């Protein structure tokens, strides 16, 4: 049965016409770049891009964007988009890498099941069935097509069902079960005839006619057709199909009907009619060798012209045309049929040399076909083994998915039972509430009765009291006036006392606020004076050193050893000046109005490693060993620049006051809500008064001291560290012993 019986396969790749492929690709990239969000729209854009690269046969780009589409779609909760992408990838590999195609089709089917995407599941099953049909794995192909058919029927998609029937009919016919093939062809015809596809109706009638023409009498009987009625049934099918085919303007389909009409009339012995239809089949296509029916029509017409019409020259010319066209389009089956026809024609004319010549070519082609089929059989067996392994994996995955589904069902059942228990508890509570409400109503009625009796008693008592009240009214009026007067006096005294007390408290608070502000201003002025003093002294010295050094350089009379010594001194001076400038600028920025730190998730381990790398030279100069216990991935919340300044100042101070050959140790401990950074040295240590000053809250600046190598400082570093730690919700504490070393502890909030 001819390939055109497969009316609709989802895997067919369409070629865009009317615009160049590159322009189409450029427009797809424009749409892609306009939507950077990683959602289903981006996955769809990537799918369109890799499909276009497949059309351009650019496999490297195809694989790149196919992998990108899978990555984006895998992040989505709904796996429908991922299932569609794997289906498209399978379609791209359908003709070039069947193992890849099958793997992607199976993945698409599983994902479509999980997401409930019935349409994609059916389409992937249909594609998988078509691929198994190409591999002659008819049972698997039939299973896949029946799965697709079941899904389409469940979805009520009547438009796709007839095409599936046609494919199933092709499978049964290829397996030699022509009665089954006819059954499904008739089902397809009924579906197509329901307004789904005129071309499908024509194809179905043509397939029925070919089945009748090619079946034996026994096979016709199995179909329920009397052999004597063969030609009548064929004639009816061709007449109905041709009437519809003429409305489709499909020349390939029309030529097939003309050829079958020629075969019908030839078998009936109507050679004149047969000749007419054979020529019509050839003329319908003309010289378009790209159409599959071109060679079949020429061979059929040529054989008839040679063997029935007796025109050897004309018939041989038709068959040669078919052979030339088949060789150009590399249709092996048509080449074999043409060579066989030429050999038979020359044998009939007793041109045995020519007959033998074409027969030898036929043997060569058959050997090639045999070898090709042998290779295909080996490949098919290998694929079969690979498929078995893959299917085993898929079954395992399916079993796991089923187990998870059962677990979810059990959880749902348990939740349902819990809800039922909860409903019963609510019902019981409602009954208890109604019972309590009834008791309260009874109590309310009893209290109402008591109230009525009390009111009656109160009325009686009131009559008695009225008389007493009348007697006491005069005295009460006098007492009331006295009480009002005394109350007014007491209220005025009390209000005056409250006013005086509030005024005094307000004055105390204002005095304290003014005192605090005064102290803060005095400390800020002290810091400012300290800063200006440092700037005027420490900034002037390196500049004067540079001027003096440049003068010495101009004289050019500096010895090499002295030059190296000067350079070392100037470098130390510039390092001190750079540190001073960093601290001054950071302090100034923190004092500006509108200053807001950028609180983010910061890797403390990375900051420590970066800081240690920046102080490698002074570490080497003093031969200080560094032990770093702060691991990467120790995350804190804070401003990265502030954290780097704190770590840099503490490490620099530790180096500054360490002896040669000492040890610098850093550790980071997660205490739950905070991270404790410890910087410990074995240096000269600090006196107790300085430790108390650093740990206190009132110090705004510290007096700097020289390091073990006479390194200079400004006293601003620790002040700035404490200030920044406070801004980020942390704190700094120090413990030290003179001659044994110092340990700084920085507590900062841990990142969630």
NORKARA-V465828 format. One line per field, one symbol per residue. phi: phi as a letter, one per 30 degrees, with the letter a starting at -180 (. if undefined). Layout:
BEGIN
phi = ???
END
This chain:
BEGIN
phi = .ddddddbbdddcdcdcjbdddddddddddddddbdddbdddddddddddddddddhcdddededddddddddddddddddddddddddddddeccbdddddeddddddddddddidddddddddddddddddddidddddddddddddddddddidddddeddeddddddddddicdddededdddddddddcidadddddddddddddeddcdddddddddicdedceddddddddddddddddddhcddddddddddddddddddjdddddeddddddddddicddddddedddddddddddddcdicdddddddddddddddddchcddddddddddddddddddiddddddeddddddddddddddddddddddddddddddddddddddedddddddddddddddddddddddddddddddddddddddddddddddddddddddddddddddddddddedddedcedddddddddddddddddddddddddddddddddddddddddddddddddddddddddddddddcddddddddddddddddddiccdddddddddddddddddddddededddddddddddidbdcdbdbddddddddddddcddddddchcdccccdddjdcbcldedddddddddddddddecdddidbcbbbbcdcjdbcccccbbcddibddddddddddccdcabddbdddcidcbbidededddddddddicabbbbabdickbbcbccbdddd
END
